[in-house]
Amino acid sequence: RENFSYTDKTSLINYHIGLGVSEDGGRHWFYAGDICGNCCNYVPRVHANMGGCPTIVKDGYFYSYFNEFAPGMKKCISAVRFSVEETVSALKNKKLPRVYKYSGDGKWDTKGIGGTGAPIITKSPYSDNPYNLSIDSHSKATYCKPLDCYLMTMQTGSKGDLLLYFSKDAEHWDEYMIIDSAEKDENGVSKFMLPYSCF
């Protein structure tokens, strides 16, 4: 969910992940509320877009991955986790589940709104610095039964590549491959940006 003004460039720019609920098989939806916010929300003139938030379900939890912008606008890919059972129960009672961002070292104890998520992807073809990977979570994720692992695409903007990441446990995503690349000009600069999502 975006909340900002296209005309007032000095206004606050806020991004959130929220939950939508349908009680009629998807014909109609209502917005239940925000469950995760970018830590740079409410900072004037900071455009900290959280991305497309690819989501998977594993061992009774939703995992949703997003662009986190640490203080100083250091971008990384982090994640938020919340219980499927608790979510269903809470929404039936018009409430929201407890939601926590990835804190690092296998821990999930950072508040979904107000906390700063730790990097859950730490490598890319361009860098081993998790705050300088040049990847973006305007993407999709899914489970692949033949490979017995989770897959998640990552878009790379002006780098012009489409990456595919692999994970067995939804928490370690450092294995990847380049699955598509845009045509480059004579200076090696991509002529266009590849699609935001796949699958």
N, C-alpha and C positions, 0 to 999 in steps of 0.2 A: 504494500500500500504506500503510495506516494502522497505527500502533503506539502505542496509548495506552489508558489506563484510563478507563472511564466513571464509576467510583466514586471514584478518587483524583484529585481535581482539581488536585493539586500535582505530579502525575507529569509526566515528559517526554512530549511529543507530537511524534511524528516522521512525516513523510510522504515517500514515495519513488515514483518511476516505476521500474517493473521490466519484465522481459521474461518472457513465458510461452511455452513451446514445446510443440507437439503433433507427434507422429510418426505419427498415425493419422487425419489429416484432421479433427482437431478434436474427436474423441470424448473424448480424455483429454489433460490438460495437466499440465505441471510448471513450477514457478516457478524460472527460471534464476538470478535475482538482481536486485539493485537496480542501476540505471544512473544515476539522477539523484536528488538529494535537495534539499529546500528548505534554503536557507542558514540558516533559523531553527530547523532541527532541533536537538534537544538543549538548547533554551532552555526552562527550566521555565515552564509555564502559557502558552506561546505556541501558539495554535491556527492554524498556517499551512497551511491546506488548499490543496493544489496544483491542485485542480480535476479535470476529467475528461480532461485531456491530449489534445485533438484532434490527430490525427496524419495527415500526408500523406507521399507519396513523390515526390521530384523529383530528377532528374539523379543517380540513384544514392545518394541520401541519404534517411533518415527524418528528418522534422521533427516534433517533438512540442512543443506549446505548453502552458504551465502558469502558474499563479499563483506568482510569486516574491515573497517578502517580504524586502526589504532590511533591514539593521540599522535599528532604530527602527520596525519594522513598517510600512515604506512599501511598499505593494503595487503590483506592476506585472505586465504580461503579458510573460513572457520565453519562450525556446524552447531546446530541446536538439536537437543534430544528430548523427547517426551513420551510418556507411556501411552500405548494404544488403549489399554483398558481404562486408565484414568481419564483419558481424553473423552472416550465414549460416555463414561459415567458423568463426567463434569458437564458435557454439552447437553445431556438429557435434563440436567438441572439448571440449565442456562448459566453455567459457570465455565471457567477456563481451567485447563490443567496446569500443573506446575511444569515449568519449562526451564532447561538449563543449557547454557552454551558450553562448548568444549573448553576445558581449562588447561589442557596439556597433560602429558604423562598419564593418559588414560582416565583422567578425572573429568567429571561433568558436574561442577558445583558453582558455576558462574551464572548469575541471574540473566534470564533471557532479555529482560529490559533493564538497562542501566549498567550491565557489566560489559567487559571487553573480552571477546572470544579469542582463544589462542589458535594459531595455525594448525589445521588438520592435514593440509597438503604442504610438504616442505621442499619439493623439488619440481623442476620443469626443465625443458630443453635449454632454457635461457639462463637459469640461475639455481643455485642451491641455497639462496637466501629466501626464506619463506615470505618475506615482506617485499620481494622484488621478483616475483615469478612471471609477471606479464601474462597472467591467466585470469579468466573471468567466469563467474558462475551463472551467466545467462545460458543455461545448459539443461541437460536431462540426465537422469540416472535410472538404472534398472538392474534386475537380477538376471544373470545368464545361467540357466540350468546346465547346459553342456560343459561350461567352464567352471561351474560351481563357484561363482564369484559375482561381485557387484561391479557394474560398469558405470562410469560417469564421464560424459564429455566435458571438455573445457574449451571455451572460445578464447582466442588470443588477440583480438583486436587488430591493430596494424601489423602484428607479426605475420598474419595471414595463414596461420596453421589451425587445424582442428585436432585437439588431443583427446585420447581415450585413456582414462585412468582405470586401474583395476584394484579391487580390495576384497579380501576374504572376510573381514570383520566389521566393515563400515567405518573403521577408525584409522586405518593405515592405507594411504592412497599414494604411495611414492613410486609405484610401478606404472609406467605409461608408455604410450607409443603415439607417433604422429600418424593420423589416418587420412589426412587430406591437407593440401597446401594450395594456396592461391598463386596465380602467376605473379612473378616478380619482374620489376623493371630492370634496366641496365645497372642500377645502383643496388640491386638486391632488396628493394622496398616493395612490399606487397601492393598489387594494383587494386585489390578490394578486400573486404572483410568477409570471412566465411560465416555461415549461418549461426544464429545464436543457439540453436538446439538441434538435437538429433533424436533417433529412435522413434 
